[in-house]
Amino acid sequence: MTQETTPTEAQTQAIARLTREVERLNTHRFVIIHNSLWRLLLFQFARGLAFGLGSVMGATILVSLLAWWVSQFEFLPLIGEWAAEIVDRIEESR
């Protein structure tokens, strides 16, 4: 019951297209980086440094803007004085 089938023209073209696509993907930057362990480690390390630096800088800017904004509320004496003290300390450190 084994039946030998020969590939049709459509199947041959599909296989050729798949072969070209796999060759194209193998030259992609993502695949090239992941082919070498050291390149992958260096890339991930640099990515982590950039993410950490961006997170710290963003949080610093956000907290300082929030502290300045809260210090503008003079009708809330406790929060206004506390925020003004934070703003003063930030300005002193510059």
C-alpha positions, 0 to 999 in steps of 0.5 A, a space after each residue: 500500500 505504499 504509493 510513491 508520489 512525485 512533488 507537483 509544480 506548486 509544491 516545488 515552488 512552495 519549497 523553493 519559496 520556503 528555502 529562500 525565506 529561511 535563507 533570508 531569515 538566517 541573515 537577520 540581525 536577531 539570528 546573527 546576534 543569537 548565534 554567538 553566546 558572547 554577542 548575546 550576553 553583551 547585547 543583553 547586558 547593554 540592553 539591561 544597562 539602558 533599561 536600568 538607566 532609563 528607568 532611574 532617570 524617568 523615575 527621578 524626573 517624575 518624582 521631582 515633578 510630582 514633589 514640585 507640583 505638590 509643593 505648590 498646594 499652599 492650602 494643604 499645610 502639612 503636604 505643602 511644607 513637606 513637599 517644599 522641603 523636598 524641593 529645597 533638598 533637591 535644589 541644594 544637591 544641584 
